[in-house]
Amino acid sequence: MKLQRLLELNSILEERKTPCDMAEPFTYVSKSTEGELNIMDMDIIHFIRAFKILSGKKELTTSMKPQRLLELNTSLNIISGKLCIVSAELKEYLNNG
């Protein structure tokens, strides 16, 4: 899911407007496409990978204990499931008015 769409969903779920500075374009130079991308057009996975590269933490998981990795994976699965439910509810709401 693109960052722009996630911000839209967040605005609906939090019942707050998205801060105006989020609408300002911010570009990232992609090594894979060798071009500039507006980060709001990036998929969340692509954004996280780019962020990790820019943060110099490409090997983030190597220093983590297996139990912590399992906990994080479980948490991410729960969040993913909740986002799927919210997405389905939002689609139903938009379709039914």
C-alpha positions in Angstrom: 0.0 0.0 0.0 1.3 3.4 -0.9 2.2 5.9 1.8 -0.3 8.4 0.5 -3.1 5.9 0.9 -1.9 5.0 4.4 -2.1 8.7 5.3 -5.6 8.9 4.0 -6.6 5.8 6.0 -4.9 7.2 9.1 -6.8 10.5 8.7 -10.1 8.6 8.6 -9.3 6.3 11.5 -7.9 9.0 13.7 -10.7 11.4 12.7 -8.1 14.1 12.2 -6.8 16.0 9.2 -3.4 15.0 7.8 -0.8 17.7 8.7 -0.3 20.1 5.8 3.4 19.4 5.6 2.6 15.8 4.6 1.3 17.1 1.3 4.6 18.7 0.4 6.6 16.7 -2.1 9.7 14.9 -0.8 11.9 13.0 -3.2 14.1 10.0 -2.7 16.7 8.9 -5.3 16.2 5.3 -5.9 19.2 3.1 -6.7 17.1 0.5 -8.4 15.3 2.9 -10.8 18.1 5.5 -10.8 15.5 8.2 -10.6 13.7 10.4 -8.1 10.5 9.2 -6.5 8.1 11.1 -4.4 8.0 9.2 -1.1 4.2 9.4 -1.0 4.1 7.3 -4.2 6.3 4.6 -2.5 4.8 1.3 -1.3 5.3 1.0 2.5 7.7 -2.0 2.0 9.8 0.1 -0.4 9.8 3.0 1.9 11.0 1.0 4.9 13.8 -0.6 2.9 14.9 2.8 1.7 14.7 4.2 5.2 16.8 1.4 6.5 19.4 2.0 3.8 19.5 5.7 4.5 19.8 5.0 8.2 22.7 2.7 7.7 20.8 -0.2 9.3 20.5 -2.7 6.5 21.4 -5.5 8.9 18.9 -4.6 11.5 17.8 -8.2 12.3 21.2 -9.7 12.7 21.7 -8.2 16.2 18.2 -9.2 17.4 17.5 -12.3 19.4 15.2 -14.9 17.8 12.6 -14.4 20.5 12.4 -10.7 19.8 12.1 -11.3 16.1 9.2 -13.7 16.7 7.5 -11.1 18.9 8.0 -8.4 16.2 6.7 -10.8 13.5 3.6 -11.6 15.6 2.9 -7.9 16.2 3.3 -7.1 12.5 0.9 -9.9 11.6 -1.7 -8.6 14.1 -1.3 -5.0 12.6 -1.6 -6.4 9.1 -4.8 -8.2 10.0 -6.3 -5.1 11.5 -5.4 -3.0 8.5 -7.1 -5.6 6.2 -10.2 -5.4 8.4 -10.2 -1.6 8.3 -9.6 -1.6 4.6 -12.6 -3.9 4.0 -14.8 -1.9 6.3 -13.8 1.3 4.6 -14.5 -0.1 1.2 -17.9 -1.3 2.4 -18.7 2.1 3.9 -17.7 3.9 0.7 -19.7 1.5 -1.5 -22.8 1.6 0.6 -22.6 5.3 1.4 
